[in-house]
């Protein structure tokens, strides 16, 4: 089993996903305040066989490279455009229901923060494959 952490870095909050490459699924996804990111990553490493961290090369990337370099091997990944694509990918994973399904998707905002989806897009774009995210979205900003 090969697991990867993908991170959309920010200065105040970061989106993170833990993906299983063999099964093609998202094992977990979170939006974390910057102060809790290292603890979350260490928790995932202790509970899973994580080989690498994919880190978006945009906002705050250099700061995060320095903080994470000693934890696991890092792969810098192009993140340009992921924030804009995150809304579209959200609706692919969890199609709108109720009144939202009758609205053009470009006009309806997802009811969740999209940083974890941006992190998913980093790994999906780099590996050129999509991952299945089972269950309902559960990645509100965690303390």
Secondary structure, DSSP 4 states (H G I P E B T S, - for coil): --EEEEEE--SSEEEEEEEETTTTEEEEEEEEEGGGHHHHHHHHHHHS-EEEEEEESSTTHHHHHHHHTTTSEEEEE--TTHHHHHHHHHHHHS---GGGGGS-GGG---SS--HHHHHHHHHHHHHT---B--SS---SEE-
